[in-house]
Amino acid sequence: MQRMIIRQNSATAEDIASHLRACDDEFVRSLEHRVEIAAYADKIARLAHCIEGWRDEHLVGLVAAYFNVQTRIAFITNVSVLAEAQGVGSGGILLEQCIAKMQILGAIEIRLEVEESNQVARCFYQKHAFIQSGISGNILQMIRHCETRT
């Protein structure tokens, strides 16, 4: 199997939409039932900082985050890895690259949301220093405080 190549902000909205559709079965609750994938992919391509895992010119992993310059708070809107690329640390590599990018931009904290029932994802985020900060219905809010540079 070819190694994953990491790129930033190179995926088109079409690349992202295709990737999200291919990953839809991996989500606890189908993404397609929560958002209109083409519109969501377009928003990610236009507004998010994307850390992308590519193999054979196919997008196999994506971590996308929005960064608010005024508040210095980042929000990870998507973490997805195709089933064929799971189990070898791809998601962790992409997430850590995203965290590093947000810290370079000046983030003081990084937030994300996860289904309360998704124990695998919760453990994954906890492994990467995210802690629970709240709950709304069945959605947990998690946060990671960033090191501040002096």
Secondary structure as GFF3:
##gff-version 3
##sequence-region A 1 150
A	DSSP	beta_strand	5	8	.	.	.	ID=ss1
A	DSSP	alpha_helix	13	23	.	.	.	ID=ss2
A	DSSP	three_ten_helix	24	26	.	.	.	ID=ss3
A	DSSP	three_ten_helix	31	33	.	.	.	ID=ss4
A	DSSP	alpha_helix	37	47	.	.	.	ID=ss5
A	DSSP	beta_strand	49	55	.	.	.	ID=ss6
A	DSSP	beta_strand	58	68	.	.	.	ID=ss7
A	DSSP	beta_strand	73	81	.	.	.	ID=ss8
A	DSSP	three_ten_helix	83	85	.	.	.	ID=ss9
A	DSSP	alpha_helix	90	105	.	.	.	ID=ss10
A	DSSP	beta_strand	109	115	.	.	.	ID=ss11
A	DSSP	alpha_helix	119	127	.	.	.	ID=ss12
A	DSSP	beta_strand	131	136	.	.	.	ID=ss13
A	DSSP	beta_strand	139	145	.	.	.	ID=ss14
###
